[in-house]
Amino acid sequence: MARYTGPACKLCRRENEKLFLKGERCYSAKCAFEKRAYAPGDHGKTGSSRGGGERVSDYSRQLRAKQRVRRTYSVFERQFRRIFAIAEKKPGITGVNLLQILEARLDNVVFRLGYADSRAHARQMVAHGHFLVNGIRSDIPSIILKPGDQIILREESRKKTMFQDLATYAEKRNCALWLDRDLKTLSGRVLRLPERTEIDGNITEQLIVEFYSR
Protein backbone atom coordinates (compact mmCIF):
# COMPACT_ATOMS: atom_id res chain seq x y z
CA MET A 1 0.00 0.00 0.00
CA ALA A 2 1.37 3.44 -0.91
CA ARG A 3 2.17 5.85 1.89
CA TYR A 4 3.84 9.20 2.34
CA THR A 5 7.41 8.74 3.62
CA GLY A 6 8.63 12.34 3.50
CA PRO A 7 8.97 14.79 6.40
CA ALA A 8 5.63 15.34 8.15
CA CYS A 9 6.58 18.90 9.15
CA LYS A 10 7.02 19.77 5.48
CA LEU A 11 3.28 19.21 4.99
CA CYS A 12 2.47 21.64 7.81
CA ARG A 13 4.78 24.24 6.29
CA ARG A 14 3.13 23.80 2.89
CA GLU A 15 -0.32 24.42 4.41
CA ASN A 16 1.05 27.31 6.52
CA GLU A 17 -0.42 25.89 9.73
CA LYS A 18 0.20 23.14 12.23
CA LEU A 19 -1.59 19.92 11.30
CA PHE A 20 -0.32 18.18 14.46
CA LEU A 21 0.96 15.17 12.53
CA LYS A 22 3.70 14.24 15.01
CA GLY A 23 1.86 14.25 18.31
CA GLU A 24 3.67 15.68 21.33
CA ARG A 25 6.55 16.97 19.24
CA CYS A 26 4.20 19.51 17.64
CA TYR A 27 3.70 21.13 21.05
CA SER A 28 7.43 21.35 21.82
CA ALA A 29 10.22 23.72 20.81
CA LYS A 30 11.51 20.99 18.47
CA CYS A 31 8.60 21.53 16.09
CA ALA A 32 10.03 22.42 12.66
CA PHE A 33 7.05 24.66 11.91
CA GLU A 34 8.07 26.93 14.79
CA LYS A 35 11.58 27.27 13.36
CA ARG A 36 10.61 27.55 9.69
CA ALA A 37 7.04 28.86 9.42
CA TYR A 38 7.21 29.32 5.67
CA ALA A 39 6.50 27.12 2.67
CA PRO A 40 9.19 24.59 1.66
CA GLY A 41 11.15 25.05 -1.54
CA ASP A 42 13.40 27.67 -3.16
CA HIS A 43 10.83 30.45 -2.85
CA GLY A 44 9.45 29.53 0.55
CA LYS A 45 10.72 32.62 2.34
CA THR A 46 10.32 35.12 -0.45
CA GLY A 47 7.03 33.86 -1.93
CA SER A 48 6.42 33.24 -5.62
CA SER A 49 9.22 33.90 -8.09
CA ARG A 50 6.80 36.25 -9.85
CA GLY A 51 6.60 38.43 -6.74
CA GLY A 52 4.18 38.52 -3.81
CA GLY A 53 0.78 40.06 -3.58
CA GLU A 54 -0.85 38.28 -6.49
CA ARG A 55 -4.54 37.43 -6.17
CA VAL A 56 -5.30 33.93 -4.86
CA SER A 57 -7.72 32.20 -7.22
CA ASP A 58 -10.86 30.33 -6.13
CA TYR A 59 -9.29 27.11 -7.42
CA SER A 60 -6.20 27.66 -5.27
CA ARG A 61 -8.30 28.19 -2.13
CA GLN A 62 -10.36 25.09 -2.88
CA LEU A 63 -7.27 23.00 -3.54
CA ARG A 64 -5.56 24.11 -0.35
CA ALA A 65 -8.71 23.33 1.69
CA LYS A 66 -8.80 19.81 0.22
CA GLN A 67 -5.08 19.19 0.70
CA ARG A 68 -5.23 20.41 4.29
CA VAL A 69 -7.93 17.86 5.18
CA ARG A 70 -6.26 15.06 3.20
CA ARG A 71 -2.98 15.61 5.00
CA THR A 72 -4.59 15.98 8.41
CA TYR A 73 -6.25 12.56 8.10
CA SER A 74 -3.40 11.05 6.03
CA VAL A 75 -5.62 10.00 3.14
CA PHE A 76 -4.44 9.72 -0.46
CA GLU A 77 -6.24 11.39 -3.35
CA ARG A 78 -7.96 8.32 -4.81
CA GLN A 79 -9.15 7.27 -1.36
CA PHE A 80 -10.31 10.80 -0.60
CA ARG A 81 -12.35 10.89 -3.83
CA ARG A 82 -14.04 7.64 -2.86
CA ILE A 83 -14.94 9.00 0.56
CA PHE A 84 -16.30 12.18 -1.02
CA ALA A 85 -18.46 10.11 -3.39
CA ILE A 86 -19.92 8.25 -0.39
CA ALA A 87 -20.55 11.53 1.44
CA GLU A 88 -22.31 12.94 -1.63
CA LYS A 89 -24.77 10.05 -1.76
CA LYS A 90 -25.67 10.23 1.92
CA PRO A 91 -28.58 12.44 3.02
CA GLY A 92 -27.60 15.66 4.71
CA ILE A 93 -24.86 18.21 4.07
CA THR A 94 -22.10 16.73 1.90
CA GLY A 95 -19.27 18.60 3.62
CA VAL A 96 -20.34 17.50 7.10
CA ASN A 97 -20.89 13.93 5.86
CA LEU A 98 -17.32 13.95 4.52
CA LEU A 99 -15.84 15.02 7.85
CA GLN A 100 -17.95 12.51 9.78
CA ILE A 101 -16.73 9.66 7.58
CA LEU A 102 -13.12 10.73 8.07
CA GLU A 103 -13.64 10.96 11.83
CA ALA A 104 -15.20 7.47 11.89
CA ARG A 105 -12.13 5.80 10.38
CA LEU A 106 -10.65 3.20 12.73
CA ASP A 107 -7.24 4.89 12.98
CA ASN A 108 -8.86 8.24 13.81
CA VAL A 109 -11.12 6.65 16.44
CA VAL A 110 -8.08 5.11 18.17
CA PHE A 111 -6.49 8.58 18.12
CA ARG A 112 -9.66 10.31 19.41
CA LEU A 113 -9.92 7.77 22.25
CA GLY A 114 -6.49 8.96 23.42
CA TYR A 115 -4.67 5.67 22.84
CA ALA A 116 -2.21 7.30 20.41
CA ASP A 117 -0.58 10.73 20.27
CA SER A 118 -1.08 11.15 16.52
CA ARG A 119 -3.07 9.60 13.69
CA ALA A 120 0.15 8.16 12.26
CA HIS A 121 0.82 6.42 15.57
CA ALA A 122 -2.78 5.14 15.70
CA ARG A 123 -2.56 3.91 12.10
CA GLN A 124 0.60 1.95 12.94
CA MET A 125 -1.05 0.34 15.97
CA VAL A 126 -4.05 -0.70 13.88
CA ALA A 127 -1.93 -1.93 10.97
CA HIS A 128 -0.01 -4.19 13.35
CA GLY A 129 -3.27 -5.80 14.41
CA HIS A 130 -3.35 -4.69 18.04
CA PHE A 131 -7.10 -3.96 18.12
CA LEU A 132 -10.28 -6.00 17.83
CA VAL A 133 -13.33 -4.46 16.18
CA ASN A 134 -16.54 -6.05 17.47
CA GLY A 135 -14.46 -9.04 18.59
CA ILE A 136 -12.64 -9.49 15.28
CA ARG A 137 -8.99 -8.63 14.80
CA SER A 138 -8.56 -5.82 12.28
CA ASP A 139 -5.44 -4.42 10.66
CA ILE A 140 -7.16 -2.04 8.21
CA PRO A 141 -6.93 1.59 9.42
CA SER A 142 -9.49 2.83 6.87
CA ILE A 143 -12.42 0.80 8.22
CA ILE A 144 -15.39 3.13 8.80
CA LEU A 145 -16.99 2.48 12.17
CA LYS A 146 -20.68 2.94 12.94
CA PRO A 147 -22.53 3.90 16.12
CA GLY A 148 -22.48 0.88 18.42
CA ASP A 149 -19.18 -0.51 17.13
CA GLN A 150 -16.64 -1.39 19.80
CA ILE A 151 -12.86 -1.62 19.68
CA ILE A 152 -10.61 -3.18 22.30
CA LEU A 153 -6.90 -3.79 22.67
CA ARG A 154 -6.07 -7.46 22.08
CA GLU A 155 -5.21 -9.54 25.13
CA GLU A 156 -1.92 -10.60 23.53
CA SER A 157 -0.96 -6.98 22.87
CA ARG A 158 -1.46 -5.97 26.52
CA LYS A 159 1.56 -8.09 27.46
CA LYS A 160 3.85 -6.03 25.24
CA THR A 161 6.04 -3.43 26.92
CA MET A 162 4.77 -0.61 24.70
CA PHE A 163 1.21 -1.07 26.06
CA GLN A 164 2.02 -1.56 29.75
CA ASP A 165 1.35 2.08 30.62
CA LEU A 166 -1.27 2.78 27.95
CA ALA A 167 -4.09 3.35 30.47
CA THR A 168 -2.03 5.90 32.41
CA TYR A 169 -0.97 7.60 29.20
CA ALA A 170 -4.53 7.73 27.80
CA GLU A 171 -5.93 9.06 31.07
CA LYS A 172 -4.01 12.31 30.50
CA ARG A 173 -5.56 12.75 27.07
CA ASN A 174 -9.08 13.88 26.24
CA CYS A 175 -11.58 11.46 24.76
CA ALA A 176 -13.99 12.77 22.11
CA LEU A 177 -17.53 13.31 23.41
CA TRP A 178 -19.02 11.08 20.72
CA LEU A 179 -16.97 8.13 21.98
CA ASP A 180 -17.08 6.12 25.19
CA ARG A 181 -13.75 5.01 26.66
CA ASP A 182 -13.07 2.35 29.27
CA LEU A 183 -9.49 2.57 30.52
CA LYS A 184 -9.82 -0.58 32.65
CA THR A 185 -10.41 -2.75 29.60
CA LEU A 186 -8.56 -0.43 27.17
CA SER A 187 -11.61 -0.35 24.95
CA GLY A 188 -13.86 2.20 23.31
CA ARG A 189 -17.26 2.42 21.69
CA VAL A 190 -18.76 4.72 19.08
CA LEU A 191 -21.82 6.35 20.64
CA ARG A 192 -22.76 8.47 17.63
CA LEU A 193 -21.25 10.38 14.75
CA PRO A 194 -19.64 13.70 15.76
CA GLU A 195 -21.42 17.00 15.33
CA ARG A 196 -19.72 19.58 13.11
CA THR A 197 -18.80 21.68 16.14
CA GLU A 198 -16.98 18.68 17.65
CA ILE A 199 -14.61 18.34 14.71
CA ASP A 200 -11.59 20.55 15.28
CA GLY A 201 -9.13 22.00 12.82
CA ASN A 202 -9.14 24.89 10.43
CA ILE A 203 -11.39 23.17 7.91
CA THR A 204 -13.62 24.83 5.31
CA GLU A 205 -15.51 21.84 3.96
CA GLN A 206 -17.62 23.93 1.58
CA LEU A 207 -14.47 24.71 -0.44
CA ILE A 208 -13.84 20.97 -0.80
CA VAL A 209 -17.39 20.44 -2.08
CA GLU A 210 -16.83 23.28 -4.57
CA PHE A 211 -13.53 21.71 -5.68
CA TYR A 212 -15.15 18.39 -6.59
CA SER A 213 -18.21 20.11 -8.10
CA ARG A 214 -16.24 22.00 -10.74
C-alpha positions in Angstrom: 0.0 0.0 0.0 1.4 3.4 -0.9 2.2 5.8 1.9 3.8 9.2 2.3 7.4 8.7 3.6 8.6 12.3 3.5 9.0 14.8 6.4 5.6 15.3 8.2 6.6 18.9 9.1 7.0 19.8 5.5 3.3 19.2 5.0 2.5 21.6 7.8 4.8 24.2 6.3 3.1 23.8 2.9 -0.3 24.4 4.4 1.0 27.3 6.5 -0.4 25.9 9.7 0.2 23.1 12.2 -1.6 19.9 11.3 -0.3 18.2 14.5 1.0 15.2 12.5 3.7 14.2 15.0 1.9 14.3 18.3 3.7 15.7 21.3 6.5 17.0 19.2 4.2 19.5 17.6 3.7 21.1 21.0 7.4 21.3 21.8 10.2 23.7 20.8 11.5 21.0 18.5 8.6 21.5 16.1 10.0 22.4 12.7 7.0 24.7 11.9 8.1 26.9 14.8 11.6 27.3 13.4 10.6 27.6 9.7 7.0 28.9 9.4 7.2 29.3 5.7 6.5 27.1 2.7 9.2 24.6 1.7 11.2 25.1 -1.5 13.4 27.7 -3.2 10.8 30.5 -2.9 9.4 29.5 0.5 10.7 32.6 2.3 10.3 35.1 -0.5 7.0 33.9 -1.9 6.4 33.2 -5.6 9.2 33.9 -8.1 6.8 36.3 -9.8 6.6 38.4 -6.7 4.2 38.5 -3.8 0.8 40.1 -3.6 -0.9 38.3 -6.5 -4.5 37.4 -6.2 -5.3 33.9 -4.9 -7.7 32.2 -7.2 -10.9 30.3 -6.1 -9.3 27.1 -7.4 -6.2 27.7 -5.3 -8.3 28.2 -2.1 -10.4 25.1 -2.9 -7.3 23.0 -3.5 -5.6 24.1 -0.3 -8.7 23.3 1.7 -8.8 19.8 0.2 -5.1 19.2 0.7 -5.2 20.4 4.3 -7.9 17.9 5.2 -6.3 15.1 3.2 -3.0 15.6 5.0 -4.6 16.0 8.4 -6.2 12.6 8.1 -3.4 11.1 6.0 -5.6 10.0 3.1 -4.4 9.7 -0.5 -6.2 11.4 -3.4 -8.0 8.3 -4.8 -9.1 7.3 -1.4 -10.3 10.8 -0.6 -12.3 10.9 -3.8 -14.0 7.6 -2.9 -14.9 9.0 0.6 -16.3 12.2 -1.0 -18.5 10.1 -3.4 -19.9 8.2 -0.4 -20.6 11.5 1.4 -22.3 12.9 -1.6 -24.8 10.1 -1.8 -25.7 10.2 1.9 -28.6 12.4 3.0 -27.6 15.7 4.7 -24.9 18.2 4.1 -22.1 16.7 1.9 -19.3 18.6 3.6 -20.3 17.5 7.1 -20.9 13.9 5.9 -17.3 14.0 4.5 -15.8 15.0 7.8 -18.0 12.5 9.8 -16.7 9.7 7.6 -13.1 10.7 8.1 -13.6 11.0 11.8 -15.2 7.5 11.9 -12.1 5.8 10.4 -10.6 3.2 12.7 -7.2 4.9 13.0 -8.9 8.2 13.8 -11.1 6.6 16.4 -8.1 5.1 18.2 -6.5 8.6 18.1 -9.7 10.3 19.4 -9.9 7.8 22.3 -6.5 9.0 23.4 -4.7 5.7 22.8 -2.2 7.3 20.4 -0.6 10.7 20.3 -1.1 11.1 16.5 -3.1 9.6 13.7 0.1 8.2 12.3 0.8 6.4 15.6 -2.8 5.1 15.7 -2.6 3.9 12.1 0.6 2.0 12.9 -1.0 0.3 16.0 -4.0 -0.7 13.9 -1.9 -1.9 11.0 0.0 -4.2 13.4 -3.3 -5.8 14.4 -3.3 -4.7 18.0 -7.1 -4.0 18.1 -10.3 -6.0 17.8 -13.3 -4.5 16.2 -16.5 -6.0 17.5 -14.5 -9.0 18.6 -12.6 -9.5 15.3 -9.0 -8.6 14.8 -8.6 -5.8 12.3 -5.4 -4.4 10.7 -7.2 -2.0 8.2 -6.9 1.6 9.4 -9.5 2.8 6.9 -12.4 0.8 8.2 -15.4 3.1 8.8 -17.0 2.5 12.2 -20.7 2.9 12.9 -22.5 3.9 16.1 -22.5 0.9 18.4 -19.2 -0.5 17.1 -16.6 -1.4 19.8 -12.9 -1.6 19.7 -10.6 -3.2 22.3 -6.9 -3.8 22.7 -6.1 -7.5 22.1 -5.2 -9.5 25.1 -1.9 -10.6 23.5 -1.0 -7.0 22.9 -1.5 -6.0 26.5 1.6 -8.1 27.5 3.8 -6.0 25.2 6.0 -3.4 26.9 4.8 -0.6 24.7 1.2 -1.1 26.1 2.0 -1.6 29.7 1.3 2.1 30.6 -1.3 2.8 28.0 -4.1 3.3 30.5 -2.0 5.9 32.4 -1.0 7.6 29.2 -4.5 7.7 27.8 -5.9 9.1 31.1 -4.0 12.3 30.5 -5.6 12.7 27.1 -9.1 13.9 26.2 -11.6 11.5 24.8 -14.0 12.8 22.1 -17.5 13.3 23.4 -19.0 11.1 20.7 -17.0 8.1 22.0 -17.1 6.1 25.2 -13.7 5.0 26.7 -13.1 2.3 29.3 -9.5 2.6 30.5 -9.8 -0.6 32.6 -10.4 -2.7 29.6 -8.6 -0.4 27.2 -11.6 -0.4 24.9 -13.9 2.2 23.3 -17.3 2.4 21.7 -18.8 4.7 19.1 -21.8 6.4 20.6 -22.8 8.5 17.6 -21.2 10.4 14.7 -19.6 13.7 15.8 -21.4 17.0 15.3 -19.7 19.6 13.1 -18.8 21.7 16.1 -17.0 18.7 17.7 -14.6 18.3 14.7 -11.6 20.5 15.3 -9.1 22.0 12.8 -9.1 24.9 10.4 -11.4 23.2 7.9 -13.6 24.8 5.3 -15.5 21.8 4.0 -17.6 23.9 1.6 -14.5 24.7 -0.4 -13.8 21.0 -0.8 -17.4 20.4 -2.1 -16.8 23.3 -4.6 -13.5 21.7 -5.7 -15.1 18.4 -6.6 -18.2 20.1 -8.1 -16.2 22.0 -10.7 
